[in-house]
Amino acid sequence: MKIILKRGRNPFHVFKRCRSSTEGRPNCGHICLNDDKQNLKRFANLEKIHLKKNACTKKVEIFIDDLILLTKRKNVFSFYSFDLCFLIKLEILRNKEKMNLRKMPITLSSNNMIDFVNLVHACEEVAFEEYSPMEKKIFLKETQLNDTHAVNRCKYDNVGVEVVEEHCYENKEKIQRKEGTMKPHEMQRDLIENKLYENFKNDLIFYHTGDLMNSLDKVKKEDLTEKIDLPMSLNYIENYKILNLREEENNVYNKYIHLFEDMHNVKLIKAKHFETPEQDYHVQKKIKNIIKNMNNSELFLFYKCTQILNSFVFTYLFLNGHMDYKEAYRYSNLDYIYQFLKWGYVYDVNIYKDASALLTLSSLRLIRAVL
């Protein structure tokens, strides 16, 4: 790492290595997707946007007035999917006069995903390429020694008694983390994986807020006949009014818990008295394998969805086509919807949050579908 810092990492390393093949130019101008004044002026006055497949990377790149589009972190804005790039092109054209990335969910989500994926890979790939041949040999030798040391360390417990060797490799990652031998890209991914697993452990689907309700805290049928003033993004809620929150949660949560259990042949344990449920070893291993087997793009999309839905199970079912984005948002917000159906909708507080969440969910699902 010291060697890299001395030499200075070029933020355009990936761009230079996989330069565009358009018109055979070795160095192509670029424009970054950010909201500084100069860029806003460029986007407002753009004349054309065209898509071009890079002969080197086999990915489709986006060109704005012959300037290649880069992400906020200076990575090339490119995908294997032509359809996704075309949707981004349309979104930019529609918003070019008043560029607001918050109103461009497909473009913004794609930008963040590219930066995340490149952040995970760049730490290893870029750094290793900047080593000299001799430095690479030293690095590989040290890595092998560290791995051997990690395995040998876990062959014996604290009192020197030999343990089963097959468990050594399971504990190797923990030892690497403890000794600081994990590579930066591994640490970044490991952090996201741990957050996803924590999200599963505390999944809202295991808890029933309706357990605290009493018979006096139920919505009367006559109250549901009144028209509630909702923003356009939530108009569909009118067809799913909640009379009894506890019954609604039981019906919805149990239905999708059973679906998830049948898909993975597991038995999930629900929370009692709001204590975090302790799932058995088979369930824990199954969930960790699901997370571990995700590629970096899938991991990013899954993580972004869990930030909105606060549910690992609903996110999994949503991204795998078992419910649409409106259903996913409704099921993960039953208590919230129940409260505004009963007391009224507070526009100033909730309208942006709800509209943004629904727009982002639909965009993430679309990106997942076309990738």
C-alpha positions as CSV (number, residue, x, y, z in Angstrom):
1,M,0.0,0.0,0.0
2,K,2.9,2.4,0.8
3,I,4.3,1.7,-2.7
4,I,0.9,2.7,-4.2
5,L,0.7,5.9,-2.2
6,K,4.2,6.9,-3.2
7,R,3.5,6.4,-6.8
8,G,0.1,8.0,-6.6
9,R,-3.1,6.2,-7.7
10,N,-4.6,7.7,-10.8
11,P,-8.4,8.0,-10.4
12,F,-8.7,7.4,-14.1
13,H,-6.8,4.1,-14.1
14,V,-9.8,2.0,-15.2
15,F,-10.7,4.6,-17.8
16,K,-7.2,4.5,-19.3
17,R,-6.8,0.8,-19.2
18,C,-10.2,0.2,-21.0
19,R,-10.3,3.3,-23.1
20,S,-13.1,3.7,-25.7
21,S,-12.8,2.3,-29.2
22,T,-14.9,5.1,-30.6
23,E,-13.2,6.6,-33.7
24,G,-10.0,4.9,-32.7
25,R,-9.1,7.8,-30.3
26,P,-6.5,6.7,-27.7
27,N,-7.6,9.5,-25.2
28,C,-11.3,10.5,-25.2
29,G,-12.7,13.5,-23.4
30,H,-15.1,12.8,-20.5
31,I,-18.0,14.2,-18.5
32,C,-18.8,13.2,-15.0
33,L,-22.3,12.6,-13.6
34,N,-22.4,15.2,-10.9
35,D,-24.3,18.4,-10.2
36,D,-21.5,21.0,-10.3
37,K,-22.3,24.2,-12.3
38,Q,-20.0,23.4,-15.3
39,N,-21.6,19.9,-15.7
40,L,-25.1,21.2,-15.4
41,K,-24.4,23.7,-18.2
42,R,-23.0,20.9,-20.4
43,F,-26.0,18.7,-19.8
44,A,-28.5,21.5,-20.4
45,N,-26.8,22.3,-23.8
46,L,-26.2,18.7,-24.9
47,E,-27.0,18.0,-28.6
48,K,-26.8,14.2,-28.8
49,I,-26.3,11.1,-26.7
50,H,-25.2,7.9,-28.4
51,L,-24.3,4.4,-27.2
52,K,-21.2,2.6,-28.3
53,K,-20.0,-1.0,-27.5
54,N,-16.4,-1.0,-26.4
55,A,-14.4,-3.6,-28.3
56,C,-12.1,-4.2,-25.3
57,T,-14.6,-4.6,-22.4
58,K,-17.6,-5.7,-24.5
59,K,-19.7,-3.2,-22.5
60,V,-22.0,-0.5,-23.9
61,E,-20.7,3.0,-23.1
62,I,-22.6,6.3,-23.0
63,F,-21.3,9.3,-24.9
64,I,-22.7,12.8,-24.5
65,D,-21.6,15.1,-27.3
66,D,-18.6,12.7,-28.0
67,L,-17.6,12.9,-24.3
68,I,-17.6,9.5,-22.5
69,L,-19.8,9.5,-19.4
70,L,-18.1,8.7,-16.1
71,T,-19.6,8.1,-12.7
72,K,-19.1,10.4,-9.7
73,R,-16.0,8.4,-8.7
74,K,-14.6,8.6,-12.3
75,N,-15.5,5.1,-13.3
76,V,-16.7,4.4,-16.9
77,F,-20.5,4.5,-17.0
78,S,-21.0,1.2,-18.9
79,F,-23.0,-2.1,-18.8
80,Y,-23.3,-5.2,-20.8
81,S,-27.0,-4.5,-21.1
82,F,-27.8,-2.2,-24.0
83,D,-31.4,-1.9,-22.7
84,L,-30.2,-0.4,-19.4
85,C,-27.9,2.1,-21.1
86,F,-30.8,3.1,-23.3
87,L,-33.0,3.7,-20.3
88,I,-30.3,5.9,-18.8
89,K,-30.0,7.8,-22.0
90,L,-33.8,8.5,-22.0
91,E,-33.7,9.6,-18.4
92,I,-30.8,12.0,-19.1
93,L,-32.6,13.5,-22.1
94,R,-35.8,13.9,-20.1
95,N,-34.0,15.8,-17.3
96,K,-31.2,17.5,-19.2
97,E,-32.5,21.1,-18.6
98,K,-32.9,20.7,-14.9
99,M,-30.6,17.9,-13.9
100,N,-31.6,16.5,-10.5
101,L,-30.2,13.1,-9.8
102,R,-32.9,12.5,-7.2
103,K,-35.5,12.5,-10.0
104,M,-33.3,10.1,-12.0
105,P,-33.5,6.9,-10.0
106,I,-32.3,4.5,-12.7
107,T,-29.3,6.7,-13.5
108,L,-28.5,7.3,-9.8
109,S,-28.8,3.7,-8.8
110,S,-26.7,2.6,-11.8
111,N,-24.0,5.2,-10.9
112,N,-23.8,4.0,-7.3
113,M,-23.7,0.3,-8.3
114,I,-20.8,0.9,-10.8
115,D,-18.9,2.8,-8.1
116,F,-19.5,0.1,-5.5
117,V,-18.5,-2.8,-7.8
118,N,-15.3,-0.9,-8.9
119,L,-14.5,0.0,-5.3
120,V,-14.5,-3.7,-4.4
121,H,-12.3,-4.7,-7.4
122,A,-10.1,-1.6,-7.6
123,C,-8.4,-2.2,-4.3
124,E,-7.0,-5.5,-5.5
125,E,-6.7,-5.2,-9.3
126,V,-5.3,-1.6,-9.5
127,A,-2.9,-2.1,-6.7
128,F,-1.6,-5.4,-7.9
129,E,-1.0,-4.1,-11.4
130,E,1.2,-1.3,-10.1
131,Y,3.6,-3.7,-8.4
132,S,6.9,-4.6,-10.2
133,P,7.5,-8.3,-11.0
134,M,9.7,-8.7,-8.0
135,E,7.2,-6.9,-5.7
136,K,4.4,-9.3,-7.0
137,K,6.5,-12.3,-6.1
138,I,7.1,-10.9,-2.6
139,F,3.4,-10.1,-2.2
140,L,2.3,-13.6,-3.3
141,K,4.8,-15.3,-1.0
142,E,3.7,-13.2,2.0
143,T,0.1,-14.0,1.2
144,Q,0.8,-17.8,1.2
145,L,2.7,-17.5,4.5
146,N,-0.2,-15.6,6.1
147,D,-2.7,-18.2,4.9
148,T,-0.5,-21.1,6.2
149,H,-0.1,-19.3,9.5
150,A,-3.8,-18.7,9.8
151,V,-4.5,-22.4,9.3
152,N,-1.8,-23.5,11.7
153,R,-3.0,-21.1,14.3
154,C,-6.5,-22.6,14.4
155,K,-5.2,-26.2,14.7
156,Y,-4.8,-25.7,18.4
157,D,-7.0,-24.1,21.0
158,N,-5.8,-21.8,23.8
159,V,-4.4,-24.7,25.9
160,G,-2.6,-26.4,23.0
161,V,-5.1,-29.2,22.4
162,E,-5.5,-30.2,18.7
163,V,-8.9,-29.5,17.2
164,V,-10.7,-30.8,14.1
165,E,-8.8,-29.5,11.0
166,E,-11.9,-29.1,8.9
167,H,-13.0,-26.2,11.2
168,C,-9.7,-24.4,10.6
169,Y,-10.8,-23.0,7.2
170,E,-14.1,-21.9,8.6
171,N,-12.3,-19.8,11.2
172,K,-9.6,-18.6,8.8
173,E,-11.6,-15.5,7.8
174,K,-12.1,-14.5,11.5
175,I,-8.4,-14.9,12.1
176,Q,-7.5,-12.8,9.0
177,R,-9.8,-10.1,10.1
178,K,-8.4,-10.1,13.6
179,E,-4.8,-9.9,12.4
180,G,-5.6,-7.3,9.8
181,T,-4.6,-9.6,6.9
182,M,-7.9,-9.2,4.9
183,K,-7.4,-7.3,1.7
184,P,-9.3,-3.9,1.3
185,H,-11.8,-5.3,-1.3
186,E,-12.5,-8.3,1.0
187,M,-13.2,-6.0,3.9
188,Q,-15.6,-3.9,1.9
189,R,-17.6,-6.8,0.8
190,D,-17.4,-8.5,4.2
191,L,-18.9,-5.3,5.7
192,I,-21.9,-5.4,3.4
193,E,-22.4,-9.1,3.9
194,N,-22.4,-8.7,7.7
195,K,-25.0,-5.9,7.4
196,L,-27.2,-8.0,5.3
197,Y,-27.0,-10.9,7.8
198,E,-27.8,-8.5,10.7
199,N,-30.8,-7.3,8.7
200,F,-32.0,-10.9,8.5
201,K,-31.5,-11.5,12.2
202,N,-33.6,-8.4,13.0
203,D,-36.1,-8.8,10.1
204,L,-39.3,-7.0,10.7
205,I,-41.2,-10.0,9.4
206,F,-40.3,-11.8,12.7
207,Y,-42.0,-9.1,14.8
208,H,-45.7,-8.3,15.3
209,T,-46.3,-4.7,16.4
210,G,-50.0,-5.6,16.7
211,D,-49.2,-7.6,19.8
212,L,-49.2,-4.3,21.8
213,M,-52.6,-3.3,20.6
214,N,-55.8,-3.6,22.6
215,S,-59.4,-3.8,21.4
216,L,-59.8,0.0,21.8
217,D,-57.1,0.7,19.3
218,K,-58.9,-0.7,16.3
219,V,-60.1,1.2,13.3
220,K,-63.9,1.3,13.0
221,K,-65.5,0.1,9.8
222,E,-67.3,3.4,9.3
223,D,-64.0,5.3,9.5
224,L,-62.7,3.3,6.5
225,T,-65.5,4.5,4.3
226,E,-64.1,8.1,4.5
227,K,-61.8,9.0,1.6
228,I,-58.3,9.7,2.8
229,D,-56.2,12.3,1.0
230,L,-53.1,10.5,-0.3
231,P,-50.4,11.5,-2.8
232,M,-50.6,9.9,-6.3
233,S,-47.8,7.5,-5.5
234,L,-49.8,5.9,-2.6
235,N,-53.3,5.9,-4.2
236,Y,-53.2,2.2,-4.5
237,I,-53.3,1.9,-0.6
238,E,-57.0,2.9,-0.8
239,N,-57.7,-0.6,-1.9
240,Y,-55.9,-2.2,1.0
241,K,-57.3,-0.5,4.1
242,I,-56.3,-2.2,7.4
243,L,-59.1,-2.8,9.9
244,N,-57.1,-4.8,12.4
245,L,-53.3,-4.4,12.4
246,R,-52.6,-7.6,14.3
247,E,-54.7,-9.8,12.0
248,E,-53.1,-8.1,8.9
249,E,-49.6,-8.7,10.1
250,N,-50.4,-12.3,11.0
251,N,-51.9,-13.0,7.6
252,V,-49.2,-11.2,5.5
253,Y,-46.1,-12.2,7.5
254,N,-47.1,-15.8,7.9
255,K,-47.9,-16.1,4.2
256,Y,-44.5,-14.9,3.1
257,I,-42.5,-16.6,5.9
258,H,-44.0,-19.9,4.7
259,L,-43.2,-19.1,1.1
260,F,-39.6,-18.4,2.0
261,E,-39.4,-21.6,4.1
262,D,-40.7,-23.7,1.3
263,M,-38.3,-22.2,-1.2
264,H,-35.2,-23.0,1.0
265,N,-36.4,-25.9,3.1
266,V,-35.9,-24.1,6.4
267,K,-38.0,-23.3,9.5
268,L,-37.8,-19.7,10.7
269,I,-38.3,-18.8,14.3
270,K,-40.4,-15.7,15.0
271,A,-39.7,-13.2,17.8
272,K,-41.3,-13.5,21.2
273,H,-41.8,-10.4,23.4
274,F,-39.7,-8.4,20.9
275,E,-36.5,-10.3,21.6
276,T,-34.3,-11.1,18.7
277,P,-35.1,-14.7,17.6
278,E,-32.2,-17.2,17.5
279,Q,-32.4,-19.1,14.3
280,D,-31.0,-22.6,14.2
281,Y,-27.6,-23.5,12.6
282,H,-29.1,-24.8,9.4
283,V,-31.0,-21.5,8.8
284,Q,-27.9,-19.4,9.6
285,K,-25.8,-21.4,7.2
286,K,-28.4,-21.2,4.5
287,I,-28.8,-17.4,4.7
288,K,-25.0,-16.8,4.8
289,N,-24.6,-19.0,1.7
290,I,-27.3,-17.0,-0.1
291,I,-25.5,-13.8,0.7
292,K,-22.0,-15.2,-0.1
293,N,-23.2,-16.5,-3.5
294,M,-24.3,-13.0,-4.7
295,N,-22.1,-11.3,-7.1
296,N,-21.1,-7.7,-6.4
297,S,-24.0,-6.2,-8.5
298,E,-26.6,-8.4,-6.8
299,L,-25.1,-7.6,-3.4
300,F,-25.4,-3.9,-4.0
301,L,-29.0,-4.1,-5.3
302,F,-30.0,-6.3,-2.4
303,Y,-28.4,-4.0,0.2
304,K,-30.1,-0.9,-1.3
305,C,-33.5,-2.7,-1.1
306,T,-33.1,-3.7,2.5
307,Q,-32.3,-0.1,3.4
308,I,-35.8,0.8,2.1
309,L,-37.8,-2.3,3.2
310,N,-35.9,-3.2,6.4
311,S,-36.6,-6.8,5.6
312,F,-34.3,-9.5,4.2
313,V,-37.2,-11.8,3.4
314,F,-39.3,-9.2,1.6
315,T,-36.3,-8.0,-0.3
316,Y,-35.4,-11.6,-1.4
317,L,-39.0,-12.3,-2.6
318,F,-39.3,-8.9,-4.2
319,L,-36.0,-9.1,-6.2
320,N,-36.9,-12.7,-7.3
321,G,-40.3,-11.7,-8.7
322,H,-42.7,-13.0,-6.0
323,M,-44.2,-9.5,-5.4
324,D,-44.1,-6.1,-7.2
325,Y,-42.6,-3.0,-5.7
326,K,-45.9,-1.6,-4.5
327,E,-46.7,-4.8,-2.6
328,A,-43.2,-5.0,-1.1
329,Y,-43.5,-1.4,0.2
330,R,-46.9,-2.0,1.6
331,Y,-46.1,-5.2,3.3
332,S,-43.0,-3.8,4.9
333,N,-44.9,-0.7,6.2
334,L,-48.1,-2.1,7.6
335,D,-47.9,-0.3,10.9
336,Y,-47.0,3.0,9.2
337,I,-49.9,2.6,6.7
338,Y,-52.3,1.7,9.5
339,Q,-51.4,4.8,11.4
340,F,-52.0,7.3,8.6
341,L,-55.2,5.5,7.6
342,K,-56.4,6.0,11.1
343,W,-55.1,9.5,11.8
344,G,-54.5,11.1,8.4
345,Y,-51.5,11.5,6.1
346,V,-48.9,14.2,6.9
347,Y,-47.8,15.5,3.5
348,D,-44.9,17.7,4.7
349,V,-43.3,14.8,6.5
350,N,-44.0,11.7,4.4
351,I,-44.7,12.6,0.7
352,Y,-41.1,12.8,-0.4
353,K,-40.0,9.7,1.5
354,D,-42.8,7.6,0.1
355,A,-42.5,8.8,-3.5
356,S,-38.7,8.4,-3.4
357,A,-38.8,4.9,-1.9
358,L,-41.3,3.6,-4.4
359,L,-39.4,5.2,-7.3
360,T,-36.1,3.7,-6.1
361,L,-37.6,0.2,-5.6
362,S,-39.1,0.2,-9.1
363,S,-35.7,1.3,-10.5
364,L,-33.7,-1.3,-8.6
365,R,-36.1,-4.1,-9.7
366,L,-35.8,-2.9,-13.3
367,I,-32.0,-2.8,-13.1
368,R,-32.0,-6.3,-11.7
369,A,-34.3,-7.5,-14.5
370,V,-32.2,-6.1,-17.4
371,L,-28.7,-7.0,-16.1
